[in-house]
Each structure stands twice: as structure tokens, then as C-alpha cells.
Amino acid sequence: MKRSFGRGSNTLSIESYRFVTTAAGTAVYAGDGGYLGLYETEDAAVEMIRLMISDYSDGGSADEI
């Protein structure tokens, strides 16, 4: 399941992130290993990452992701 956003070398995709299911919820890590957060469900985590990617694609800062 690949979802890419952006253009050219600035393309971001949901595959750039690692989702780890734990007893407490779904932890999300960036491609560089940085911790992004813990979400109640995997669906909630995916939706939040999609929103962050969308914001970045619309001209936001990479620091927001």
C-alpha cells in the first residue's frame, strides 16, 4: 500500500514511517528513527501521518513532520 505525496525528490509516502503496535497503542517513527507519537489505533496513526504529509505538501515546514 503506497501513498505518495509531493513531487520529484520531495515525494513523501506513508511507507516512510514505521508503525509499531503495542499494548498502549500504535507508536509511529520517522524514516530516520525519530519518534513521532503514540496513537490509540493504527487507523488514527495513519490518518495523522496523512494530515502531516498533506500539510507539508501544501507548503508547510519539514520540521512539522
C-alpha positions as CSV (number, residue, x, y, z in Angstrom):
1,M,0.0,0.0,0.0
2,K,1.9,3.0,-1.2
3,R,0.6,6.5,-0.8
4,S,2.9,9.2,-2.2
5,F,2.6,12.9,-1.8
6,G,4.6,15.8,-3.3
7,R,6.6,15.9,-6.5
8,G,10.1,14.8,-7.6
9,S,12.7,14.2,-4.9
10,N,10.4,15.8,-2.3
11,T,7.9,13.0,-2.5
12,L,6.8,11.7,0.9
13,S,4.9,8.5,1.4
14,I,3.2,6.6,4.2
15,E,5.9,4.0,3.7
16,S,8.5,6.5,5.0
17,Y,7.2,5.8,8.5
18,R,7.3,2.8,10.8
19,F,4.2,1.8,12.8
20,V,4.7,-0.4,15.8
21,T,1.6,-1.9,17.6
22,T,2.0,-2.0,21.4
23,A,-0.4,-2.7,24.2
24,A,-0.7,1.1,24.7
25,G,-1.5,1.8,21.1
26,T,0.4,2.4,17.8
27,A,3.8,4.1,18.0
28,V,5.0,6.0,14.9
29,Y,8.6,6.5,13.9
30,A,10.0,8.6,11.1
31,G,12.3,7.1,8.5
32,D,15.3,8.4,10.4
33,G,14.1,6.6,13.6
34,G,12.7,9.7,15.3
35,Y,9.7,9.1,17.5
36,L,6.6,11.0,16.2
37,G,3.9,9.8,18.7
38,L,1.7,7.2,20.2
39,Y,-1.9,6.9,18.8
40,E,-4.8,4.9,20.2
41,T,-5.3,2.9,16.9
42,E,-3.3,2.2,13.8
43,D,-6.1,4.0,11.8
44,A,-5.7,7.1,13.9
45,A,-1.9,7.0,13.4
46,V,-2.2,6.6,9.6
47,E,-4.7,9.5,9.4
48,M,-2.4,11.8,11.5
49,I,0.6,11.0,9.2
50,R,-1.5,11.6,6.1
51,L,-2.5,15.0,7.6
52,M,1.1,15.9,8.3
53,I,2.2,14.9,4.8
54,S,-0.7,16.9,3.3
55,D,0.3,19.9,5.3
56,Y,3.9,19.6,4.2
57,S,2.9,19.1,0.6
58,D,0.8,22.3,0.8
59,G,3.9,24.4,1.8
60,G,4.4,23.6,5.4
61,S,7.8,23.0,7.0
62,A,9.6,19.6,7.1
63,D,10.1,20.4,10.8
64,E,6.4,19.8,11.4
65,I,6.7,16.2,10.3
